Amino acid sequence: MAVDEPTNQDLTVIDEDAPGPPIAVPDSGDAGEGGKLKMIIQLVKKCFGVKDIAAMRLSLPASLLEPMPNLEYWHYLDRPDMFAAINDSDDPFERMLAVVKFVFTKDLKFVHGKVCKPYNSVLGEHFRSHWDVVPATYSSESTQSLSSLVPTSFDSGNAQAHETSSLKSAKSSKSTFSSLSYKSKTGKSPSTAATSPQPFPGVDEVNAQMSTLNLANGEEPSPVRVVFLCEQVSHHPPVSAFYASCPDRHLELAGIDQISAKVSGTAVRVAPGEFNKGLYLSITGGAGQGERYHISHPIAAVNGILRGSFYVTIGESTIITCEGGRPGQKFRTIIEYKEESWLGRAHFLVEGVIYTVHEGETECNEWTKVKHVPHSRVVAVFDGSWRGNIRWRRVGLGSYPGGISSVASSPSPSHITLARGSISTPSASKTSLEHHHDGDYATLVDLSVLQVLPKVVRPLEKQLPCESRKMWAKVTEHLLKKEYSDATKEKIAIEQKQRDEAAERKRKGLQFTPIYFEQSMEKGYSSLTPEGHAAVKEQLKEVPPIP
């Protein structure tokens, strides 16, 4: 979202390239929760009728900002150990199941953390980080992976020594672990923008949980490195490109981040923007070599605006499609987020199916809900809460190695039509599949006990001027000290510099060229440039911080 946050109108800078005049909200002078709520309600009123808030320029008081760069906030690796485990199985069904687990855990910050507004990214800004994690261990016959219950990207003997917030003072010269939020022992979620180090669970607790893991041959598994790189490649509209990889597991993840937002009633509806076509996950070696997974985005809504108690709900569906790899039967997944009632509390319900598809058929592209999938295609079902426990079970033989779908001989059977009728609850769709019962339910993933794993970011003295933390260091420092006027001035200075550079390019007839990603976004992702590949290799070689 393109945003400036002046504390008074004298600091407002006109952006000639913006699609319309700025929507300004004056600072109430009250930095407390009551003052913030009043300003938020004023902002919502002014946004009524705006087609796309994300494309507009908003003038917010600095006190409403979260002291965190936007590019650091938006990534899909809250659980990089789940990502790293996707290619560990020789069974294509288990790989799809691993992708489903990754999808449910990639945005864990919205389960335990609070909804917040980070800094607006400026053109050419970039962020890079990495994780050293032990891939999650599980099989399709097991319940919740025990290794996913605790952080595996740190030395349990020094669990508390390294953890710092991403918002720690910019004066720090050490590589820091950072996380958006952690679930405390009492079940409460600390602020997303913690201003002091947030401890991991106690060392004794971590060691006790780790001792329950089923480690191969009694040996502790070796960690692997997952790296992440993103860059702001467009300002109007605001668009960033990202890339992540785990070379030890032959995994790559890429995509474009762009949102469209609109006030709808008392909520803000958030949908993918024009260039945001989802996540593209590729397996470049190992058992799943050649497989490509496309993961679409659902629709989200930020609720609780009038009460000042924000929470996220999700609607519509996420579709996971697998292509490429070995010839033969493929799997496709529908994750359907159930519509919330207008009355009462939100339930965050979800249900889904994994089903078989065959090369060359296109009929399945029309299936976007659970009820659309013919029963004969379904190989697994799951349901639960995307903020809690999700259970699953097999249905039929098609999910087993060597199993054959009942429609394998007819890639596009004419006798199968889309299921009719309305399914109002998750239990209703499960009932319709009961005659395919093939086993008891097991836990797919329990999000209530998972924690966001901390990232490692290189120290400020090693960062380039355009790296997020380095660029916003002074703004962060002032916000943490509640020096909102000074924070605003630093923020405006950064964005004015961007406008001056844009004006100079326009005067010379030049176009902005990203450094780390190719200009093209039509594919739904941007390829890395030679500089991008070099930045990724640099992260892979980064020496871990000394405890």
Steps between C-alpha positions, in 0.01 A plus 500: 500500500647835401512697823648819649451587865546874569396635838361815343398625163814711458701181462280353227685455172303470179580194290427588138509133394237389752158406353320766704531761773621381841254390766622674814424434866627763747685393812264509798791563734389199704737204456286279725263231377202738511676758285612236250148360471360847431753557219431157351126562489563836328717322244237234430234767444720678246569172317135417433444488126871475416539225241845386612651639820829320432556708187431830677732715707394521864632751749508324836637631829821323597339371818290259291803334343665179610879544516575236239590519129226377267732266308603330823141461611363348180656161435369145499757327717370529855579126516798440270539149644169408336622641169828309525317168554287508184735285288598249768258224393521271197118488490333774289192494725712563808673787320160656430404447864823676601412794273158523669671518842732770369202702376331491840817607683651755260307793653505395864538868598129547435415217739692627804616851409300818477393674181726796436612754238875484433699766313417557137774364272683739269609421148825302489489405868584136569512256791695178544515246780552131568409219739697193609236240578451127540230402246173388661481123532177310446337238284154490352401238759607706802337779691650840578871519431671532837793680345265777390395582855822673599745736330775302325704791368696566816718333759264385775778550749497869418134535421456843649838646422445583133137600475447865423208676346526617142430836654811510722686828499681569178820546700535123535799369310431127535316270266162461660228242511158658469143383501164664456345331798527201726227320687572531869460220749175654617360500151516878462664658202750777567504804281616450148725796556673397820754757609705262711636149443226239505613172656443160349333238716720403794808295425375210711169499312675504163737219598210293632309541173807433288563177691169365370600527136550186296850572375636268233762258639490692828687792342384858501420610142717767341352844435461638149501863390199678353569840344261781411538806274241760398506839328251779438479505121214749449363796695175570312354251540704378801646163402784288637662183366631224725707183479583231758697178471629203693775359275565200728142386435477621136218745575423843358214741571420814303220746439376858487352683797228753425169550677172671426306634798151646535280600792195273515260575784706510817784289358781546250493238226845400373548311174795424270594783266527484122851354492460278807417157360600294801807303607712292262682214671748295295684179581827495308642163610447197719187287502271775374730637233310703241184547707355851507233602749284805447334626820226758455410764759163515676317821595558653845321758709619713789217520752436662837580851379227678698605322819870556443558125540618386158487141381527329163244275336553309176250414229467319169763237412866425455574263212825300491579359157791266425646478150816354350716229650453136418228410247173370638241585757529833681334643808309823549376654824211731585518682834160660554467765770146499634303825496468669838162593641409867531392434858702347778869426524716377213574127485781499239377170352664332205448180306665348198568207273797356317398333175649350187540668165634371172732655249323696232163540670360847564167419662650519849580869450131569563508331841558768764295361788492166679150421369620533139736201516355162391521249784690253284789746472544572871798336673510699827282740698584743778323757717536709813605854589777684317587653837496169686494128430448358151434128461512278192449146374540299183205420276531215250813348351619781276731654760709187553817435296391305194136572572274555199222750486158359406494732200857442387382343177291802417692828537185702435205272570172622362294318764644709786344838564555761765323420824179693557352651811624729774740389769464741789737344752825301492321200652249495214765450234672236713173310534470479124836321490442259789442203274862539385625461859856367500634576845474708812573870510849609599643843572632670189633805685416673827558871446418589859830356625726621221726801531643733237863400446747790528688621195867595487582841353856612442630788715431859399864574425493232228173620347471718192330842525191364320452201733185532705634507853785732406272734309241528779740483798444858618123476458494181705715651772272805537182291499632271772570807708149632419655804333228508235573844357866414440402163355266672257769740384745215435232304315408793278867566425537142371192522282586848373837365388313235303283765333802710415666201337181423308481859377861484385436177308196659339702807400762278335243271339617195697302210647567346838677163475497260798840369611420148619197403289411517133252771400237261362217397736254348252585141600394563860862512615821672398822313428818588684758718327873415531507742795208311651676167468809654658295632795349155557843335494623761746220407740580132462859570604413735786671381818256435788525745792713397796287414806 
